[in-house]
């Protein structure tokens, strides 16, 4: 079910769809499931960082191979296989020409770019974007996440209305910015101690 063009929801046995013949594949991503290669990477990261991730029942995966015009932030219940998929913005430093596609990752302070790898969803705070959730980078590709204030927050430029007027979302300063009405859903899914994984596979 897709509500307002923002959330795609499905109950499936596994969050991965079986491979289809090459001739039938017309897009890189699907708004309903996680691509198998990306899901395998995320599960390998969950295994590798298991000692630092207290809660392993649910995860979130950002598929940055997809355009910001489509839902690409997968909230996955690993026990039931249920997936909810939302819109999410990437950093302006990752897409300097504002094409809607992430071009590059960066872990550097001041880059305003998204960074890749596994993150630990940490505590909440109230800042310039309202209630937000800190992320701890677990890999060399994102271990500056805390110092860069790479967080999950809501933003007007990540609302579905942006697609109607601009055909893509706005850009963050590297944060995972979701629609303002979807923020509570993300917080409830992750809580404190679960993994977020971001990649462009």
C-alpha positions as protocol buffer text, in pm:
chain_id: "A"
residue {
  index: 1
  type: UNK
  ca { x: 0 y: 0 z: 0 }
}
residue {
  index: 2
  type: UNK
  ca { x: 131 y: 345 z: -86 }
}
residue {
  index: 3
  type: UNK
  ca { x: -7 y: 633 z: 117 }
}
residue {
  index: 4
  type: UNK
  ca { x: 25 y: 975 z: -41 }
}
residue {
  index: 5
  type: UNK
  ca { x: 309 y: 854 z: -259 }
}
residue {
  index: 6
  type: UNK
  ca { x: 544 y: 852 z: 37 }
}
residue {
  index: 7
  type: UNK
  ca { x: 521 y: 521 z: 220 }
}
residue {
  index: 8
  type: UNK
  ca { x: 531 y: 184 z: 54 }
}
residue {
  index: 9
  type: UNK
  ca { x: 431 y: -100 z: 283 }
}
residue {
  index: 10
  type: UNK
  ca { x: 434 y: -472 z: 229 }
}
residue {
  index: 11
  type: UNK
  ca { x: 432 y: -786 z: 437 }
}
residue {
  index: 12
  type: UNK
  ca { x: 665 y: -1042 z: 287 }
}
residue {
  index: 13
  type: UNK
  ca { x: 844 y: -1353 z: 399 }
}
residue {
  index: 14
  type: UNK
  ca { x: 1179 y: -1186 z: 353 }
}
residue {
  index: 15
  type: UNK
  ca { x: 1279 y: -824 z: 286 }
}
residue {
  index: 16
  type: UNK
  ca { x: 1452 y: -944 z: -30 }
}
residue {
  index: 17
  type: UNK
  ca { x: 1276 y: -1022 z: -357 }
}
residue {
  index: 18
  type: UNK
  ca { x: 1401 y: -1315 z: -559 }
}
residue {
  index: 19
  type: UNK
  ca { x: 1624 y: -1228 z: -854 }
}
residue {
  index: 20
  type: UNK
  ca { x: 1444 y: -1165 z: -1183 }
}
residue {
  index: 21
  type: UNK
  ca { x: 1576 y: -1214 z: -1535 }
}
residue {
  index: 22
  type: UNK
  ca { x: 1789 y: -927 z: -1665 }
}
residue {
  index: 23
  type: UNK
  ca { x: 1538 y: -856 z: -1940 }
}
residue {
  index: 24
  type: UNK
  ca { x: 1269 y: -791 z: -1680 }
}
residue {
  index: 25
  type: UNK
  ca { x: 1475 y: -549 z: -1472 }
}
residue {
  index: 26
  type: UNK
  ca { x: 1393 y: -195 z: -1577 }
}
residue {
  index: 27
  type: UNK
  ca { x: 1497 y: 2 z: -1267 }
}
residue {
  index: 28
  type: UNK
  ca { x: 1773 y: -16 z: -1011 }
}
residue {
  index: 29
  type: UNK
  ca { x: 1540 y: 6 z: -716 }
}
residue {
  index: 30
  type: UNK
  ca { x: 1194 y: -85 z: -599 }
}
residue {
  index: 31
  type: UNK
  ca { x: 976 y: 118 z: -361 }
}
residue {
  index: 32
  type: UNK
  ca { x: 862 y: -204 z: -192 }
}
residue {
  index: 33
  type: UNK
  ca { x: 1170 y: -417 z: -132 }
}
residue {
  index: 34
  type: UNK
  ca { x: 1541 y: -391 z: -71 }
}
residue {
  index: 35
  type: UNK
  ca { x: 1762 y: -500 z: -358 }
}
residue {
  index: 36
  type: UNK
  ca { x: 1936 y: -830 z: -274 }
}
residue {
  index: 37
  type: UNK
  ca { x: 2294 y: -701 z: -306 }
}
residue {
  index: 38
  type: UNK
  ca { x: 2222 y: -408 z: -76 }
}
residue {
  index: 39
  type: UNK
  ca { x: 2040 y: -627 z: 175 }
}
residue {
  index: 40
  type: UNK
  ca { x: 2333 y: -871 z: 183 }
}
residue {
  index: 41
  type: UNK
  ca { x: 2573 y: -583 z: 253 }
}
residue {
  index: 42
  type: UNK
  ca { x: 2354 y: -457 z: 534 }
}
residue {
  index: 43
  type: UNK
  ca { x: 2326 y: -799 z: 695 }
}
residue {
  index: 44
  type: UNK
  ca { x: 2702 y: -846 z: 672 }
}
residue {
  index: 45
  type: UNK
  ca { x: 2744 y: -511 z: 848 }
}
residue {
  index: 46
  type: UNK
  ca { x: 2496 y: -614 z: 1116 }
}
residue {
  index: 47
  type: UNK
  ca { x: 2700 y: -929 z: 1173 }
}
residue {
  index: 48
  type: UNK
  ca { x: 3034 y: -745 z: 1172 }
}
residue {
  index: 49
  type: UNK
  ca { x: 2919 y: -482 z: 1422 }
}
residue {
  index: 50
  type: UNK
  ca { x: 2702 y: -714 z: 1627 }
}
residue {
  index: 51
  type: UNK
  ca { x: 2878 y: -645 z: 1955 }
}
residue {
  index: 52
  type: UNK
  ca { x: 2798 y: -273 z: 1925 }
}
residue {
  index: 53
  type: UNK
  ca { x: 2437 y: -312 z: 1814 }
}
residue {
  index: 54
  type: UNK
  ca { x: 2220 y: -402 z: 2111 }
}
residue {
  index: 55
  type: UNK
  ca { x: 1894 y: -453 z: 1923 }
}
residue {
  index: 56
  type: UNK
  ca { x: 1899 y: -666 z: 1609 }
}
residue {
  index: 57
  type: UNK
  ca { x: 1528 y: -719 z: 1542 }
}
residue {
  index: 58
  type: UNK
  ca { x: 1481 y: -415 z: 1317 }
}
residue {
  index: 59
  type: UNK
  ca { x: 1710 y: -214 z: 1088 }
}
residue {
  index: 60
  type: UNK
  ca { x: 1690 y: 73 z: 840 }
}
residue {
  index: 61
  type: UNK
  ca { x: 1861 y: 78 z: 500 }
}
residue {
  index: 62
  type: UNK
  ca { x: 1908 y: 387 z: 283 }
}
residue {
  index: 63
  type: UNK
  ca { x: 1942 y: 290 z: -83 }
}
residue {
  index: 64
  type: UNK
  ca { x: 2137 y: 582 z: -223 }
}
residue {
  index: 65
  type: UNK
  ca { x: 2154 y: 427 z: -570 }
}
residue {
  index: 66
  type: UNK
  ca { x: 1799 y: 553 z: -612 }
}
residue {
  index: 67
  type: UNK
  ca { x: 1685 y: 905 z: -686 }
}
residue {
  index: 68
  type: UNK
  ca { x: 1548 y: 1119 z: -406 }
}
residue {
  index: 69
  type: UNK
  ca { x: 1224 y: 1124 z: -605 }
}
residue {
  index: 70
  type: UNK
  ca { x: 1137 y: 769 z: -497 }
}
residue {
  index: 71
  type: UNK
  ca { x: 1101 y: 606 z: -155 }
}
residue {
  index: 72
  type: UNK
  ca { x: 1443 y: 462 z: -68 }
}
residue {
  index: 73
  type: UNK
  ca { x: 1465 y: 454 z: 313 }
}
residue {
  index: 74
  type: UNK
  ca { x: 1365 y: 98 z: 404 }
}
residue {
  index: 75
  type: UNK
  ca { x: 1246 y: 29 z: 760 }
}
residue {
  index: 76
  type: UNK
  ca { x: 1273 y: -348 z: 794 }
}
residue {
  index: 77
  type: UNK
  ca { x: 1138 y: -579 z: 1062 }
}
residue {
  index: 78
  type: UNK
  ca { x: 1376 y: -875 z: 1034 }
}
residue {
  index: 79
  type: UNK
  ca { x: 1145 y: -1106 z: 1229 }
}
residue {
  index: 80
  type: UNK
  ca { x: 832 y: -1059 z: 1017 }
}
residue {
  index: 81
  type: UNK
  ca { x: 991 y: -944 z: 691 }
}
residue {
  index: 82
  type: UNK
  ca { x: 764 y: -639 z: 685 }
}
residue {
  index: 83
  type: UNK
  ca { x: 912 y: -334 z: 514 }
}
residue {
  index: 84
  type: UNK
  ca { x: 799 y: 28 z: 523 }
}
residue {
  index: 85
  type: UNK
  ca { x: 972 y: 255 z: 274 }
}
residue {
  index: 86
  type: UNK
  ca { x: 993 y: 633 z: 297 }
}
residue {
  index: 87
  type: UNK
  ca { x: 1143 y: 926 z: 113 }
}
residue {
  index: 88
  type: UNK
  ca { x: 1480 y: 1048 z: 246 }
}
residue {
  index: 89
  type: UNK
  ca { x: 1712 y: 1329 z: 139 }
}
residue {
  index: 90
  type: UNK
  ca { x: 2086 y: 1312 z: 83 }
}
residue {
  index: 91
  type: UNK
  ca { x: 2351 y: 1578 z: 142 }
}
residue {
  index: 92
  type: UNK
  ca { x: 2411 y: 1876 z: -85 }
}
residue {
  index: 93
  type: UNK
  ca { x: 2780 y: 1789 z: -97 }
}
residue {
  index: 94
  type: UNK
  ca { x: 2687 y: 1451 z: -241 }
}
residue {
  index: 95
  type: UNK
  ca { x: 2486 y: 1609 z: -523 }
}
residue {
  index: 96
  type: UNK
  ca { x: 2635 y: 1952 z: -604 }
}
residue {
  index: 97
  type: UNK
  ca { x: 2426 y: 2000 z: -919 }
}
residue {
  index: 98
  type: UNK
  ca { x: 2106 y: 1894 z: -742 }
}
residue {
  index: 99
  type: UNK
  ca { x: 2030 y: 1621 z: -993 }
}
residue {
  index: 100
  type: UNK
  ca { x: 1832 y: 1419 z: -739 }
}
residue {
  index: 101
  type: UNK
  ca { x: 2098 y: 1145 z: -742 }
}
residue {
  index: 102
  type: UNK
  ca { x: 2377 y: 1099 z: -491 }
}
residue {
  index: 103
  type: UNK
  ca { x: 2707 y: 1131 z: -677 }
}
residue {
  index: 104
  type: UNK
  ca { x: 2960 y: 1075 z: -399 }
}
residue {
  index: 105
  type: UNK
  ca { x: 2999 y: 1010 z: -28 }
}
residue {
  index: 106
  type: UNK
  ca { x: 3227 y: 1195 z: 210 }
}
residue {
  index: 107
  type: UNK
  ca { x: 3322 y: 1157 z: 574 }
}
residue {
  index: 108
  type: UNK
  ca { x: 3494 y: 1496 z: 593 }
}
residue {
  index: 109
  type: UNK
  ca { x: 3386 y: 1777 z: 820 }
}
residue {
  index: 110
  type: UNK
  ca { x: 3238 y: 2063 z: 621 }
}
residue {
  index: 111
  type: UNK
  ca { x: 3164 y: 1849 z: 315 }
}
residue {
  index: 112
  type: UNK
  ca { x: 2783 y: 1863 z: 360 }
}
residue {
  index: 113
  type: UNK
  ca { x: 2784 y: 1517 z: 202 }
}
residue {
  index: 114
  type: UNK
  ca { x: 2616 y: 1195 z: 305 }
}
residue {
  index: 115
  type: UNK
  ca { x: 2847 y: 925 z: 434 }
}
residue {
  index: 116
  type: UNK
  ca { x: 2816 y: 551 z: 382 }
}
residue {
  index: 117
  type: UNK
  ca { x: 2832 y: 249 z: 606 }
}
residue {
  index: 118
  type: UNK
  ca { x: 2674 y: 125 z: 927 }
}
residue {
  index: 119
  type: UNK
  ca { x: 2546 y: 362 z: 1193 }
}
residue {
  index: 120
  type: UNK
  ca { x: 2421 y: 299 z: 1544 }
}
residue {
  index: 121
  type: UNK
  ca { x: 2097 y: 483 z: 1618 }
}
residue {
  index: 122
  type: UNK
  ca { x: 2165 y: 662 z: 1945 }
}
residue {
  index: 123
  type: UNK
  ca { x: 1991 y: 916 z: 2168 }
}
residue {
  index: 124
  type: UNK
  ca { x: 1740 y: 1189 z: 2087 }
}
residue {
  index: 125
  type: UNK
  ca { x: 1776 y: 1562 z: 2131 }
}
residue {
  index: 126
  type: UNK
  ca { x: 1598 y: 1879 z: 2028 }
}
residue {
  index: 127
  type: UNK
  ca { x: 1795 y: 2103 z: 1792 }
}
residue {
  index: 128
  type: UNK
  ca { x: 1743 y: 2342 z: 1502 }
}
residue {
  index: 129
  type: UNK
  ca { x: 1538 y: 2077 z: 1317 }
}
residue {
  index: 130
  type: UNK
  ca { x: 1329 y: 1989 z: 1622 }
}
residue {
  index: 131
  type: UNK
  ca { x: 1351 y: 1641 z: 1769 }
}
residue {
  index: 132
  type: UNK
  ca { x: 1639 y: 1453 z: 1609 }
}
residue {
  index: 133
  type: UNK
  ca { x: 1831 y: 1129 z: 1662 }
}
residue {
  index: 134
  type: UNK
  ca { x: 2208 y: 1109 z: 1683 }
}
residue {
  index: 135
  type: UNK
  ca { x: 2392 y: 849 z: 1478 }
}
residue {
  index: 136
  type: UNK
  ca { x: 2726 y: 690 z: 1568 }
}
residue {
  index: 137
  type: UNK
  ca { x: 2931 y: 592 z: 1264 }
}
residue {
  index: 138
  type: UNK
  ca { x: 3072 y: 239 z: 1298 }
}
residue {
  index: 139
  type: UNK
  ca { x: 3294 y: 232 z: 988 }
}
residue {
  index: 140
  type: UNK
  ca { x: 3597 y: 429 z: 867 }
}
residue {
  index: 141
  type: UNK
  ca { x: 3369 y: 576 z: 600 }
}
residue {
  index: 142
  type: UNK
  ca { x: 3139 y: 739 z: 857 }
}
residue {
  index: 143
  type: UNK
  ca { x: 3325 y: 757 z: 1188 }
}
residue {
  index: 144
  type: UNK
  ca { x: 3298 y: 1137 z: 1187 }
}
residue {
  index: 145
  type: UNK
  ca { x: 2918 y: 1120 z: 1197 }
}
residue {
  index: 146
  type: UNK
  ca { x: 2892 y: 1241 z: 1557 }
}
residue {
  index: 147
  type: UNK
  ca { x: 3134 y: 1530 z: 1514 }
}
residue {
  index: 148
  type: UNK
  ca { x: 2962 y: 1626 z: 1188 }
}
residue {
  index: 149
  type: UNK
  ca { x: 2618 y: 1605 z: 1355 }
}
residue {
  index: 150
  type: UNK
  ca { x: 2493 y: 1354 z: 1097 }
}
residue {
  index: 151
  type: UNK
  ca { x: 2152 y: 1272 z: 1241 }
}
residue {
  index: 152
  type: UNK
  ca { x: 1798 y: 1171 z: 1153 }
}
residue {
  index: 153
  type: UNK
  ca { x: 1557 y: 1463 z: 1147 }
}
residue {
  index: 154
  type: UNK
  ca { x: 1242 y: 1583 z: 976 }
}
residue {
  index: 155
  type: UNK
  ca { x: 1251 y: 1853 z: 711 }
}
residue {
  index: 156
  type: UNK
  ca { x: 1003 y: 2038 z: 491 }
}
residue {
  index: 157
  type: UNK
  ca { x: 1221 y: 1970 z: 187 }
}
residue {
  index: 158
  type: UNK
  ca { x: 1172 y: 1596 z: 237 }
}
residue {
  index: 159
  type: UNK
  ca { x: 793 y: 1611 z: 226 }
}
residue {
  index: 160
  type: UNK
  ca { x: 608 y: 1451 z: -67 }
}
residue {
  index: 161
  type: UNK
  ca { x: 491 y: 1795 z: -181 }
}
residue {
  index: 162
  type: UNK
  ca { x: 845 y: 1860 z: -304 }
}
residue {
  index: 163
  type: UNK
  ca { x: 798 y: 1591 z: -569 }
}
residue {
  index: 164
  type: UNK
  ca { x: 489 y: 1761 z: -705 }
}
residue {
  index: 165
  type: UNK
  ca { x: 663 y: 2095 z: -739 }
}
residue {
  index: 166
  type: UNK
  ca { x: 1026 y: 2001 z: -809 }
}
residue {
  index: 167
  type: UNK
  ca { x: 1030 y: 1631 z: -902 }
}
residue {
  index: 168
  type: UNK
  ca { x: 1287 y: 1556 z: -629 }
}
residue {
  index: 169
  type: UNK
  ca { x: 1359 y: 1631 z: -267 }
}
residue {
  index: 170
  type: UNK
  ca { x: 1573 y: 1911 z: -135 }
}
residue {
  index: 171
  type: UNK
  ca { x: 1914 y: 1834 z: 11 }
}
residue {
  index: 172
  type: UNK
  ca { x: 2041 y: 1812 z: 367 }
}
residue {
  index: 173
  type: UNK
  ca { x: 2387 y: 1885 z: 505 }
}
residue {
  index: 174
  type: UNK
  ca { x: 2454 y: 1512 z: 509 }
}
residue {
  index: 175
  type: UNK
  ca { x: 2176 y: 1409 z: 745 }
}
residue {
  index: 176
  type: UNK
  ca { x: 1905 y: 1152 z: 685 }
}
residue {
  index: 177
  type: UNK
  ca { x: 1619 y: 1401 z: 648 }
}
residue {
  index: 178
  type: UNK
  ca { x: 1273 y: 1248 z: 618 }
}
residue {
  index: 179
  type: UNK
  ca { x: 930 y: 1401 z: 577 }
}
residue {
  index: 180
  type: UNK
  ca { x: 806 y: 1577 z: 887 }
}
residue {
  index: 181
  type: UNK
  ca { x: 501 y: 1352 z: 917 }
}
residue {
  index: 182
  type: UNK
  ca { x: 716 y: 1035 z: 888 }
}
residue {
  index: 183
  type: UNK
  ca { x: 969 y: 1125 z: 1158 }
}
residue {
  index: 184
  type: UNK
  ca { x: 781 y: 964 z: 1447 }
}
residue {
  index: 185
  type: UNK
  ca { x: 750 y: 642 z: 1248 }
}
residue {
  index: 186
  type: UNK
  ca { x: 1126 y: 632 z: 1195 }
}
residue {
  index: 187
  type: UNK
  ca { x: 1195 y: 701 z: 1563 }
}
residue {
  index: 188
  type: UNK
  ca { x: 954 y: 428 z: 1672 }
}
residue {
  index: 189
  type: UNK
  ca { x: 1109 y: 179 z: 1431 }
}
residue {
  index: 190
  type: UNK
  ca { x: 1470 y: 242 z: 1532 }
}
residue {
  index: 191
  type: UNK
  ca { x: 1456 y: 340 z: 1896 }
}
residue {
  index: 192
  type: UNK
  ca { x: 1797 y: 351 z: 2062 }
}
residue {
  index: 193
  type: UNK
  ca { x: 2045 y: 76 z: 1973 }
}
residue {
  index: 194
  type: UNK
  ca { x: 1949 y: -38 z: 1623 }
}
residue {
  index: 195
  type: UNK
  ca { x: 2143 y: -15 z: 1297 }
}
residue {
  index: 196
  type: UNK
  ca { x: 2105 y: 219 z: 1002 }
}
residue {
  index: 197
  type: UNK
  ca { x: 2293 y: 123 z: 687 }
}
residue {
  index: 198
  type: UNK
  ca { x: 2358 y: 355 z: 393 }
}
residue {
  index: 199
  type: UNK
  ca { x: 2518 y: 261 z: 62 }
}
residue {
  index: 200
  type: UNK
  ca { x: 2509 y: 301 z: -313 }
}
residue {
  index: 201
  type: UNK
  ca { x: 2548 y: -52 z: -450 }
}
